[in-house]
Amino acid sequence: MKANLDKLRNIGISAHIDSGKTTLTERILFYTQRIHAIHEVRGKDGVGAKMDSMELEKERGITIQSAATYCNWKGHAINIIDTPGHVDFTIEVERALRVLDGAVLILCSVGGVQSQSITVNRQMTRYKVPRIVFINKCDRTGANPYRVAQQVREKLDLNAVMLQMPIGLEADLKGVVDLVTMKAIYFEGDNGEVIRETDIPAELQEEADAKREELLDAASMYSEELMEAILEGTPTEEMIQDAVRIGTLSLELVPVFVGSAYKNKGVQSMLDAVTAYLPTPKDIHNTALDLANDEKEIVLTTNAADPLVSLAFKLEDGRYGQLTYIRIYQGTIKKGDTIINSRDGKKVKIGRLVRMHSDEMEEIQEAASGDIVALFGIDCASGDTFTSQDVSVSMSSMFVPEPVISLAIIPEDNKAQINMSKALNRFTKEDPTFKTFVDHETNETIISGMGELHLEVYIERMKREYDAAVEVGQPQVAYRETITQMAEFNYTHKKQTGGSGQFGRVGGFMEPMEEEYEFVDKIVGGSIPREFISSCDKGFKKSLEKGSLAGAHITGVRVTINDGSSHNVDSSDVAFQLAARGAFREAYQKAKPVILEPIMKVAVEGPSEFQGAIMGSLNQRRGMIVGTVEEANYTSVESEVPLSEMFGYSTVLRSLTQGKAEFTMEFATYKQVPKSVAEEIIKKFEAEKQKSK
Amino acid sequence: MLKEDLIKKNPLRVLNPLSPESLPDHRMGLVMARAGLGKTAILVQIAMDSMLRGQKVLHVSVGEDLGKAKAWYDDIFKYIAEGFQLENAAEIENELMRNRMIMTFKEAAFSRPKLEERLNDLVYQNIFRPDIVVVDGYDFGEADYESIMDLKEMMAAMNVQVWFSALRHRDDDRMSAAGVPAPCHEVDGLFDTVILLQPEQDAILLDIIKDEYDSAAGKVLNLDPSTMMVKEA
C-alpha cells in the first residue's frame, strides 16, 4: 500500500494509431525495471510488447484493450493505462480517461497532429485531463517536432510550450536539451539506460537560449514569484517547474517533450516530467452522485479513512479467471472486506486483491484512495460503482453512444453455440457500446457496435479466446424511421369471438419532435379510464420498435391522446394496448414517415498527391465533402458519409493511395436517406418480409 | 420568413442584383479592412447569399483552420435563421451546406498551380463545380501584379466569380489614384469591385470605392458590429 498520494500518478498514454505508444510503454516498463528485455510491437522475436497481452493485438500490431500496469520511477508509483488508438474503440479510450488523473499525448514527429489525436484530445478536454505531449519518432526521416508543436497550438488549441529541444534530428538524433536545467542529455548504453548530462553543444546554445526565453515567458504567466525572478535574472529550476506544473494542472499550459522511444531517447526525461508536472490524485476533484439525496453531486475526498467509493472501469476474462479493474476514489479497500455494488445493491466479498502488471500480477492486502487495482471473481459490469456498506453513492454515468452497425452471427455447431453465448455475455459486460440480441423473426443472434472494425475484433476474439467459430452475415446499418408531419388517429379495437370480448377506442394525434418519444395524456372526463392510460402508452411504445417502411426503430414521435371510449366488461389492458397499436398504424402512414440513416464524420489523411482520388472516393459514397486542409505535402479531407456506404472503405482507400492514406470515422448524426436509396431499402425489407412468410 | 424573401431582401442585392445580365460571371471583387473589422464576415455573407440562390461556393482559407471557417458559416446561418425566423431552417441548412466546400491552405502551401490542381480535381471528377470562389487570408503584401493577374485569368477561364479579402496595415498610408489603399494599391486595376470597411461611431461602413458595373451606385451599406451582419444604412 502506498500511503503518500503525492507520490502516486495515474496516467494514460493516448495517441493516434501507430504513433508508437505501445513501444513507449514498453520502454517505460523496461526503465522502471518491470521487464528485463525489450520486445518490439511487431518484433522478430515473436514475443511482442508486454502491454499487448491479447494475441490478436500482437498479430495486428495494434492495442485493443487498455491493460493497466503499475511501475515505480524515482520513488513515485505510476499506474499506466495503455489506451487503444482506433476510433472504433472510443468507449475504451473514454473509460480509461475517466479514471486517469493525467495523460501523455503521443504525437508522431512526422505525421503530427492527425485526426485521431484530435478526437482523443477532445475527449481529454471533456474529462478535464491535464496532459503533457511527447513528440515521438524524432529519428524518422522528415521529423520536425517544431512543426508538430505548432500544430498542437493550432489544431488542438493547446498552449504548447517546448520544455526540451532535440539534439540532431532524423538519423542524427543524439539526445535532448532540457530547457529547464539548460543541460544536454544523452541516452547511452545498449538500451539507452545510461544517462549522461553535459553542457549544451555550442552550436545549439543560441537556439536553446531563445527557446528557454519562450518557456520562461509562458511559465511566468502562472507564477508571480517566477515573473519577479526573471526580471531580476535569477529564476531557479524549481520556480520554473512549479509554474509549469500550475499551468499544466489548470489545463492552460501543455509542456512538450521530444524523443524517440524506438531509439531509446528521451523516455526517462518524459517519466521525470510525468512525476514533475502531471497531477497527483489529490490535485483532481472527483464527484459522485448521492443516491440517498436525489442524486445530488458530492465531492469525493481522497481520504483513505473515509468510506470507500470506487469505480469498476474494466473487466477482463484472462487465464486467471475474471478480473475487475477498479479505481479507488475515496477510502480504502482490504482483502476480506464486504463492499456494495451501488447499481443493484448486491454485497460482494473481496477474495483477492491484486496489482496488475499487464498480464502478470502481484497479490496485495489493501489499497487506498487514488490507486488502481484489480479484484478477482466479482460479478459486475463495467461502469459499476463499488462502495462500503455505509454509503449510497454512484459515480456519474458515462457517456455511452448508441450502436450504429449490426450483423448477424450464426454458430457453426453446438459447441460454438455454447461458447458464443459465454463470449457475448462477457463482451457486453466489458463494453457498453457492444450490444447483442436475438431477432425473433429470423432467430439469428445480432451483434451491434460502433463500426466494422469494432465488430470484427469481437468476432476474432470469439474464435480465439472462446473457440466459438461463427458464420458472419452482411453488416447492417442501424436505420431509423421518423415522421415528418402531424397526423390524427381514431381507432377502435373490438373483438367478440367467444369468451370475454376486447374493446378500446383511442383518439388523438402524433407529431414530429426532436427527442425520441413522448406520450401526452390529454384525456378529460375519463373517456379512457385512468388504469388504461399506461396501457395506451405501452401500446404506442411497442409500435415504435419496428416501423413499417424498413422495420427500423421509430424515433422523434410525440403521441397525444385526447379522446377514447371504453366498455365496462370488455375493456382491458390488452385491449387498449392493441387499440393504441392500431391507432399508431393508422396514423403512421398519414404522418409521412421517412427513413433515417447514420451519417459518419470521416476524416481521410494522406499525401497531397492523392487528394483528388480521396475526394473522388468519398464523393462516390454519397459523401459530402466539408473541406480540405492542406499543409506542406499532406492533406486531410473532412467529410460526412452515410455509414452504409463505408463498408470495405479501408481496402478501397489502401489500393487508391498505395496504402499511404488512412481514415478515421465516428458517428455524427442521423439524416434522412435520399428518395432513391429509401426505395431500395423499402424494397429489400418487403422482400425479406415475403421470404420469412 | 421564406428563403425566397430572404434572398430578395438581402442588402447584398446592391452588389449582386438578381438579374445579373449586367454582370459578367467572372467578376473579381475585393474586401479590404484593418484587422478585426469583419472581412471574413462579409465574404461569408456574400458566399451564403450565393449558396441560398443555389450556386456552389468554394471557400478558400489561407492560414486559418477548417473548423474556424466552418464556424463562421454556422454562426451566420444561425443568426439568419433565428433573426429572420426562417422556415424549415434545418432543411435549408442541410441543402445549403451541400453548396459549399472549404479548402484551407497553410500560407506556404497556397499558389495558383496548387489551387488550379485542386479545382481541376473537383471539376473533372464532377465532385464540385464552383460558381463563386471566396479567398480569405490571401497575403497581398507578398504578392505581385503578375501572380494576381494569373489568378484572375484562371478564374475567368473557369468562369467563376471571385472575391478576395485583404488586410490593410495601420501604418501604411500608400493609396492608388482610385483610393484603394496598400497593399492592393498597385493591383487595384485588376478588381471590378472594391469595398473598404471603415469604422464609424456605431457601425462599420461598407465604402464601395470602386464598382465597374455600377450596380451599387448611391447605396450605403453598414456592418452591424454586434452581429457582423450587413444591413442598409
Chai-1 contact restraints between the chains, C-beta under 6 A:
chainA,res_idxA,chainB,res_idxB,connection_type,confidence,min_distance_angstrom,max_distance_angstrom,comment,restraint_id
A,G612,B,D121,contact,1.0,0.0,6.0,A-B,restraint_1
A,M615,B,I127,contact,1.0,0.0,6.0,A-B,restraint_2
A,G616,B,Q125,contact,1.0,0.0,6.0,A-B,restraint_3
A,N619,B,I127,contact,1.0,0.0,6.0,A-B,restraint_4
A,M624,B,R98,contact,1.0,0.0,6.0,A-B,restraint_5
A,I625,B,M101,contact,1.0,0.0,6.0,A-B,restraint_6
A,G627,B,L66,contact,1.0,0.0,6.0,A-B,restraint_7
A,G627,B,I102,contact,1.0,0.0,6.0,A-B,restraint_8
A,T628,B,M103,contact,1.0,0.0,6.0,A-B,restraint_9
A,V629,B,L66,contact,1.0,0.0,6.0,A-B,restraint_10
A,V629,B,T104,contact,1.0,0.0,6.0,A-B,restraint_11
A,E630,B,F105,contact,1.0,0.0,6.0,A-B,restraint_12
A,E630,B,A109,contact,1.0,0.0,6.0,A-B,restraint_13
A,E631,B,K106,contact,1.0,0.0,6.0,A-B,restraint_14
A,E631,B,A109,contact,1.0,0.0,6.0,A-B,restraint_15
